[in-house]
Amino acid sequence: MESHTHAAHGVTMDRSAETTGEMPVVLPAGRPVVTEAAGGPRTATARRSRWVAPAVGAAVAGLTVARLLSAGPGLDRVWAEDGFVFLWDARRHGLASLVYSYAGYAHTLPRALGWVGAQLPLAYFAAYAVLSTAVIAGVLAAVVHTVARRVIGSSCWALLPALGVGLTPAFRGSVGSLANLQWLLLLAALWCLLDPVLPGRRRWLPCLVALVAAATTPLTALLLPVALLTHRRFVLRSPAVLGLLGGLAFQAAVITVGAHSADNPASRHVGFSASLSDALLTAVAGPNTAPWQLGRFGTLDHSTLLGVVFAGALLLSLQAARVRRTVAVAVAVTGLLLYAATSVLSGAPTTRYSACAAMFLVSALALVGPELPTLLRRVGLLALLVNIVLGFPASDFRLSGPSWHDEVADYEQSCASTGRGTPLQLSPAGWGVVDLRCPTAG
């Protein structure tokens, strides 16, 4: 089979496919084109590699729960939108809640999980929300690793974006929440859009991931330029692109003709109240942990320091790269655009919104990682590792608010004695309440 190497993106393409108008076979440069139809015997290494992605997924699911439990009673708090939107709407509207919009879009996957949780005893919802989020995070991490390994050509570098699903420091303020899933879906959809389409490969998985992502958040529309850069004139033959367009069509229908959930009790306004430098540091710093006290030497804001080191290493990496530099730059810019869009729509940048940008920046580093000088690799990875360790436990903000078990006990006692339940407080503290009807009153 005649092939040539595309220097700008470092991929090997079958020339005969271009002349016939078929979707080209695309692989990282220097790697042989091997498809499932080749029928060759599986080596021991290939058989072992089948278990890497499931192992990564299981690790991410466990780490998601561990981040909460290491900080306190992580299975006994219900995150703001998880209770106020996904649980409350499911209890009031049933399956019809799946076509409601909130804050301007559909949130389809969190709503579906919220509807399932609404069928359980109320006291179980806090633990259910965390555990179901962890399972989905694990599944998405496995998908990211599988696709990233094909795109990058390295299982080790593919670990970087996959583990970021569970370890991104900026998630410490909202880890384990159903509302958080939209950021994880954006990352998985990005890698599915970068995935080369090979003959004989199952096409439904990238299509499904992109479909669910787009049906959950319209921000996936910002990923389309990356897809166009990757697939060029074959962009509409990518199953992930087709899934993305289908999800966006559903999203548009829900936004246009669907019903709307109750307004967010937290104040929001369109604008941008922070300086650009503060916003960029928030995007790369991550943990937002307390500065180290150095006695007479003052304090050290290690989060900012590590963020600056990582950002510097990333910029040097993008400059030094040759094979995938264009795509890596596009991924990094897309992450920053997502962060800017969410910050403007909500009125201010927060670490929760910056988590998506951080995952995209890490993905950009992974794309160029295999060709970097050893020193540059070590500096970037070391800064990232220290940041992850410092930002591992969930923040006090995430676990603030009363015990969900205690709130449900008071609610059920009030229902039994007065026929009207007390409102259930949500986390973080002071965010809002859920005013559910008593079972006998519904």
Secondary structure as GFF3:
##gff-version 3
##sequence-region A 1 442
A	DSSP	beta_strand	3	6	.	.	.	ID=ss1
A	DSSP	beta_strand	11	14	.	.	.	ID=ss2
A	DSSP	alpha_helix	15	20	.	.	.	ID=ss3
A	DSSP	beta_strand	26	28	.	.	.	ID=ss4
A	DSSP	three_ten_helix	36	38	.	.	.	ID=ss5
A	DSSP	alpha_helix	44	49	.	.	.	ID=ss6
A	DSSP	alpha_helix	52	69	.	.	.	ID=ss7
A	DSSP	three_ten_helix	74	76	.	.	.	ID=ss8
A	DSSP	alpha_helix	80	81	.	.	.	ID=ss9
A	DSSP	pi_helix	82	87	.	.	.	ID=ss10
A	DSSP	alpha_helix	88	93	.	.	.	ID=ss11
A	DSSP	three_ten_helix	94	99	.	.	.	ID=ss12
A	DSSP	beta_strand	100	101	.	.	.	ID=ss13
A	DSSP	alpha_helix	108	118	.	.	.	ID=ss14
A	DSSP	three_ten_helix	122	124	.	.	.	ID=ss15
A	DSSP	alpha_helix	125	152	.	.	.	ID=ss16
A	DSSP	alpha_helix	155	167	.	.	.	ID=ss17
A	DSSP	three_ten_helix	169	173	.	.	.	ID=ss18
A	DSSP	three_ten_helix	178	180	.	.	.	ID=ss19
A	DSSP	alpha_helix	181	194	.	.	.	ID=ss20
A	DSSP	alpha_helix	204	216	.	.	.	ID=ss21
A	DSSP	three_ten_helix	218	223	.	.	.	ID=ss22
A	DSSP	alpha_helix	224	231	.	.	.	ID=ss23
A	DSSP	three_ten_helix	232	237	.	.	.	ID=ss24
A	DSSP	alpha_helix	239	257	.	.	.	ID=ss25
A	DSSP	beta_strand	259	260	.	.	.	ID=ss26
A	DSSP	alpha_helix	276	285	.	.	.	ID=ss27
A	DSSP	beta_strand	292	293	.	.	.	ID=ss28
A	DSSP	three_ten_helix	295	297	.	.	.	ID=ss29
A	DSSP	beta_strand	299	300	.	.	.	ID=ss30
A	DSSP	alpha_helix	302	320	.	.	.	ID=ss31
A	DSSP	alpha_helix	325	346	.	.	.	ID=ss32
A	DSSP	alpha_helix	351	368	.	.	.	ID=ss33
A	DSSP	three_ten_helix	369	371	.	.	.	ID=ss34
A	DSSP	alpha_helix	374	390	.	.	.	ID=ss35
A	DSSP	alpha_helix	396	399	.	.	.	ID=ss36
A	DSSP	alpha_helix	404	418	.	.	.	ID=ss37
A	DSSP	beta_strand	424	425	.	.	.	ID=ss38
A	DSSP	beta_strand	433	434	.	.	.	ID=ss39
A	DSSP	three_ten_helix	439	441	.	.	.	ID=ss40
###
